[in-house]
Amino acid sequence: MPPVIDRKKCVKCGYCAQICPLDVIKVIEKEDFKDIVVKYPDECWHCRACEKDCKADAIRIRYPLSHLMLHMEPDREGRK
């Protein structure tokens, strides 16, 4: 699952694209237009670097279900 960029909060500084270790996020620049896009969503490692370092708090990571499973320790009391 890819990062989600909140377009209302994003200031298009491009820092998220700079720090992404896999270049998942890209800056698109044309003459008078600049945008931040999730170019390779399937490549995201969910490292949260973009989410943690976004000064505008405009990025959220969506985790796959397998990442959301809770770990539970076995019952040590001998419950049957």
GIURUR-V863127 format. One record per run of one state. SS is the DSSP state (h for helix, s for strand, l for the rest). FROM is the first residue (numbers start at 1). TO is the last residue. If there is no record, write none. Layout:
{{SS,FROM,TO} {SS,FROM,TO}}
This chain:
{{l,1,2} {s,3,5} {l,6,14} {h,15,19} {l,20,24} {s,25,30} {l,31,32} {s,33,38} {l,39,40} {h,41,43} {l,44,48} {h,49,53} {l,54,58} {s,59,61} {l,62,64} {h,65,68} {l,69,80}}
